[in-house]
Amino acid sequence: MNMPERAETTLQEKLNERLRFYEDLGLAPFYRDRGQSGARVAKRTGAEAEAPIMVTEETVLQKAAPKDTPVSSAASAGLKTAAAAPVAVPSDAAERVEKFALPAASGLPIFEATTRIAGDTLLKTREDLGECTRCKLHKTRNKIVFGDGSAKAELVFVGEGPGADEDAQGLPFVGRAGKLLTQMIEAMGLQRKDVYICNVVKCRPPGNRQPEKDEVDACSPFLFRQLDVLQPKVIVCLGATAAQTLLQTTRSISQFRGQWLDFRGYKMLATYHPAYLLRNPSAKGEVWKDLQKVMGVLGLEVKKKAK
């Protein structure tokens, strides 16, 4: 027997076994090299696909389990009696993976939804969006509202979705809430042409209702591409829908409004939507405090009130 050849075969078998283990946990995109077309993951077919996956002591303890994960005494005793005997995958393995997994939009593999596209531009993103029919909102829309502003903007405002005025003109924030947003931007010492404005969904929800999950899932990948192209210094989320989409959370905006957060390496801050301020003018002071924090990061001077 050729020992080196046998050792290599054993290593390959263990590698294939481990890859199948990860694939069943839904982590195939994590270890797959998408940059090389020649790299492929071993697929389970036929009777092999129906058989339950068993992993050896070596794969579970030395590779899969974190260093600080305690091994029960009962498990240790069993492993001593049969060092090479297969053992079932730990019952909480999937839970551990899910805890640290990055959230992805529905319909896209984990990690793949957040992959940046090399050489992407706003024009390419708009062309890929096309005359979108990915969700039911296209049935009632008038115009797609992609975004508006400077492609070199350091500050990006992200809202929820178009309203009636935006749907008619194809531009974001041009109604009453939009006029208030313009005033907010000017109070910061900027003009609308200096910033970029967009929404989570590009089509108006009927009756200005909140976008539904499937609609957000279908449209948010294009928002993520816009943000990656722009690479702003600061992202300001206007309202709960925008903040919850970027943070992948269901927490109330009141729990993190005005706090510096992170979205894929970009500084992000959530504040109230201008439409909310039209209904609750007393909250304008809180929003102005939030905008002053943004101004500080952008190096904009905060004008002091005359005494």
N, C-alpha and C positions, 0 to 999 in steps of 0.2 A: 504493500500500500504506500502510496506517495503521501507522506504525512503533511507537507505544506499544502498540497492540493485539498486534502481532507479538512484541514483547519480552515482553509478559505471557504470551503463549501458550508461548514458549520457556521461561520461568521455571516455568510450570506443568508442562511436560513434564519438566523436570529434577527438579522436586519429586516428581512421581509416580514417576519412575525411582528416585530415592533411597529413597522409601518402600517400593517393591517390593524394593529391595536389603536394607533392614532387615528386612522381613517374611520373606524367605527365610532370614535368619540367626536367625529365631525371636524377634525383638525387637519385634514388633508392639505388645504391651502397654506397652512402654517409652515410645513416642511417642504412643499413642492417648489421647485425652482422654476418660476414662470419665465425667467429670462432665457432659458435654454430649452429649445424645442426637443432636444434629444433626451432630456431627463423625464422619466416617467415613473409613476407610482405603481407598484405591483397591485393588480386587481384580483379579487377573489371571485371565482366563477364556479358554476355547477354546484356539486355537493359540498365543495370547500366553502362556498359562500353561506351555505345553510348551517354548517357546523359551528358551534360556539367557540370563540377564540379563547385559548388558554395560554398563559404566559408563564415562563419559568421563574424560579427564585431570583435569578440574575436580572431578568428584565424588570421585575416588579421592584426589587429592593435597591438595585444599584443604579437603575436608569429612571424609572418612573416616579418613585417616591422621593419627596424632598428630603434633604439631609436631616431636618429637624422633626420628621414624622416618626413618632414612636411606633415600634413593632410590638404587638402584644406577645406575652409570654407563651400563650397557646400556639400562636403562629410560629414562634421561634422553635418550639419543641417539635412541631410538625416538619419544619424545614431541616432540622438536624437529622431526623430519621430518613429523609429522602431529599437530599440536596438538589437533585435534578428533577424532582417530581413536579409536574405542572400544578399551578394553583390558580384559582379564579381571580379575575381582575377585582381589586378592592371595590366594595360597594359604593364608596364615596368618591371614586376616581373621577367620574363625570362631573360630580358636584365641585370638586377641586378645580377642574379645568374651567367650568362655567364661571366660577368666582373670579378668575383672572382673565377671562376672555374679553376681547373688545367687542362692544355691541355693533351689530351690522344691520343695515336696512333689510327688510323682509325680501326674500327672493335672491339675495346675494350671499355667497359663502362668507363665513366668518373671516375677518382680516381683509378679504378682497374688496369689500365695500369702501374701505378707507385707503386703498392703494392710490397713490398719486400717479398721474399720467404724464410721462416725460414729454416735454415740448407742447403741453396743452396751452390753449389760448381761450379767451372768451368767445372768439368767433367759432372755434372748433366746438366748444361746448354748446353754443347756440345751434350750430348745424346739426350736432348729434341729437339735440332735443327735438329739432324738426317741428312738424305740425303734430305735436304730441297727442297720442291717444292711449297713453299708458294707464290712465285711470278714468273714472267716470266723469271727472270735472270737464273733460273736453266736450261733453255733450251739450253743456249749457254756456260755455264761454263764448265771448265775442273775440277777444284778442289775447294772445299769450303775453304775459308781462315778465320779461326775462330779467331785466335790471337796467340801471341807468347810472351814469357818472363816469369818473375818471378811471381808466385802466391802471393808473399809477397811484391810486388813492392809498393813503396810509390808514384811513378810517373807513370802515364798512358798517353800514346799518342793515340789520336783517329783521324784516317784519314777518307777519304771519302769512298774508296772502292778499291778492288784489281785491279792491272793493268795486263798486259800480263805476266810479269815475276812472279808475285804473283799467278796468276791463274795457271801457269805451275807448281810451286813448292808447293803451298798450304801454303805459309808463307807470312806475311804482310811486305811491304816495303823492298823488296830485289832487286828492279831494280835501275835505276839511282837516282831516288828520295830517295829510301831507303838508298843508300850509303851516300847521303848527310845527311839524318837523323841520320845515325850512327855517322858521323863526328860531328854533333851537340850534340849528347848525350855524346860523348867522350870529347868534349870541356867543358862540364859541370862537368867533372871528374867522369863520370859513364861509364858503359859498357851496351851493349844491354841486357845482361842477368840480369841486375839490375832493368830494367824497364819492363813495359808491353805495347805491341803495338797491336792495333786492329783497325777495321774500322766500319763505320756505316752499310754498307752492306757487306755481306760475300761472294758474288759472283761478278765476274767482269761484269760491264755493257759493252755491245758491243761497240767497238771502243773507249773505255775509256770515254764514255759520262758520264754526271752527272746523278746520280741515280734519278729516278722519284719518285714522292710522294708515290705511292702505294708500291713501292719497299722499300722505307725507312720505311713506316708504318709497313710492314710485318717483317722487320729485326731488327728494333731498339729495340723492347722489349728484344731481346737477348743481345744487347749491354748494356742496362740498367741493366740486370742481371749480366753481367760481372763486371760492375763497382760496383754494390752493394756487390758482392762477394769480390772483391779486396779491397774495402774501402780505396782508396788511399788518400794521403795527398793533392795531386794536380793532376788535369786532364788538359792536354794541348790539345786543339782542333787544329788540323792542317787543316786549310782551312775553307771556309764558310759553306760547307755542314755539317761538324761535329758540328760546333758551332751552326748553325741554328737548327739542330736536337735536341741537348741537351737543347737549350734555347727555343725551339718552337717559333722561330721568323723568319721573312723574311728580317730583317734588314741586311744591308751590313756589312761585317766583319770589314770594315774600321771604322765603328761607335763605335766598342767596342774592337778592337784589343788591346792587351796589358793591358786591364783592368781586375781587379779581379772580378769575377762573382761567382754566386752560382748555383750549380746543386745538388739538393736534399741533401744539407748539406755539399757537397764537394767543395773545392776551385777549381775554373775553370778559365783558361786563354786561350784566342784564339790568334793564331798567323798565319802567312802565311804558306801555304803548301810548302814542299820542292820542289815540281814540279814547283810551282810559282817562287821559288827562282832560279831555273835553267833557267827560261825564263827572270827573272829580278834580276840579281845578286846584283844590287844596294840596294835591300831591305834586304839583309843579315844583315846589321847593325841593322835594326829595330828589326829583329827576335832575334838577340843576346841580345838586351836590354830586350826583353820579357823573354828570358831564364834566364837572370841574376836575374829577379824578382822571378822566380821559384826556382833558387838556394838559394836565401835568405830564402825562406819559408822552404826549405829542409835542411838548415844549411850547404850548400856546399860553400866552399871558392871560391870566384871569384879571379882568378889569375890576377894580375896586369901586364900590359905590361912593358917589360924592357925598360928603358930610353936609 
